[in-house]
Amino acid sequence: MKIEKIPDYRIAYVRQVGPYGPENKKAMEQIKKWALENDLMNDTVIFGIPQDHPAVTRPEHCRYDACIVIPQDIRLEEGVSEGELIGGEYLIYKVKHTAEDIQEAWAKVFEGLQNSGYELDHKPIMERYSSEMISNHFCELCVPVKRKEGTLI
C-alpha cells in the first residue's frame, strides 16, 4: 500500500446503471473497444468507478463508469460520454485481478487505513488499470483519503 496523488484527468466513459456485477464488465469492454478503434490503448490508464454504495442506493439505481484517460484533441462519439476525474490523494493497493483477491484486498485496505494517519475522503473508490497491469492481470484499488485532523505526515 502507498499514498499517491492522482492528477485530474479528462476521461471518456461508458456508464452502466443497475446492480454491480457482470454488466460492469460489458461497460468496460465497450470503452476498451472504443479506445482500440481510436488508437488509445497503447499507453493509457483505465478506471472502473462505482458511483454509488449499494448499501445506500437501490441496486437498480447503482451507476458504474468504465473510463479511459483521453487527450484534449480526441472527439467523442455517441454512446461514449466525456467527464473529468477529480484527482487527489489516494491509498493505492495493487492486487491480482480475480474476484477472490479483490475481495481479500478490500479487508486489507481498510485495515491498513485504520492504522495510518489518513481517513476515507468523500470521493468514489476506483479500480485503476494501466496497459502493463491489464496484460499481467493486475489492477490497483484507489481509495480516496485525506489526512486525519491533527496528524502530521
Residue pairs with C-beta under 8 A, 6 or more apart in sequence:
1 91
1 92
1 93
1 108
1 109
1 112
2 91
2 92
3 89
3 90
3 91
3 92
3 118
3 145
4 89
4 90
4 92
4 142
5 87
5 88
5 89
5 90
6 85
6 87
6 88
6 89
6 90
6 142
7 87
8 84
8 85
8 86
8 87
9 45
9 69
9 84
9 85
9 87
10 69
10 70
10 71
10 72
10 82
10 83
10 84
11 47
11 67
11 68
11 69
11 70
11 82
11 83
11 84
11 85
12 31
12 34
12 35
12 67
12 68
12 70
12 74
12 76
12 80
12 81
12 82
12 83
13 31
13 49
13 65
13 66
13 67
13 68
13 80
13 81
13 82
13 83
14 27
14 28
14 30
14 31
14 34
14 65
14 66
14 79
14 80
14 81
15 27
15 63
15 64
15 65
15 66
15 81
16 23
16 24
16 26
16 27
16 63
16 64
16 65
16 66
17 60
17 61
17 62
17 63
17 64
18 59
18 60
18 62
19 54
19 59
19 60
19 62
20 50
20 54
20 59
20 62
20 64
23 64
24 48
24 50
24 64
24 66
27 64
27 65
27 66
28 46
28 48
28 66
30 66
30 79
31 46
31 66
31 67
31 68
31 80
32 41
32 46
32 66
32 68
34 68
34 77
34 79
34 80
35 41
35 44
35 46
35 68
38 74
40 68
40 70
40 74
41 131
42 131
43 131
44 68
44 69
44 130
44 131
45 68
45 69
45 128
45 129
45 130
46 66
46 67
46 68
46 69
46 128
46 129
46 130
46 134
47 65
47 66
47 67
47 68
47 69
47 85
47 126
47 127
47 128
47 129
47 142
48 64
48 65
48 66
48 67
48 126
48 127
48 129
48 139
49 64
49 65
49 67
49 85
49 124
49 126
49 127
50 62
50 63
50 64
50 124
50 125
51 62
51 63
51 64
51 65
51 124
52 61
52 62
52 63
54 62
65 83
67 83
67 85
69 85
76 82
86 123
88 121
88 123
88 144
88 146
89 118
89 121
89 144
89 145
89 146
89 147
90 126
90 142
90 143
90 144
90 145
91 109
91 112
91 113
91 116
91 118
91 142
91 143
91 145
92 128
92 140
92 141
92 142
92 143
93 105
93 108
93 109
93 112
93 140
93 141
93 143
94 133
94 138
94 139
94 140
95 101
95 102
95 105
95 138
95 139
95 140
95 141
96 137
96 138
97 129
97 133
97 137
97 138
97 139
98 137
102 139
102 141
105 141
106 141
109 141
109 143
113 119
113 120
113 143
113 145
116 145
117 147
117 148
117 151
117 152
117 153
118 145
118 146
118 147
118 148
118 151
118 153
119 145
119 146
119 147
119 148
120 143
120 144
120 145
121 144
121 145
121 146
122 144
123 144
124 144
125 141
125 142
125 143
125 144
126 141
126 142
127 139
127 140
127 141
127 142
128 139
128 140
128 141
128 142
129 139
129 140
133 139
133 140
147 153
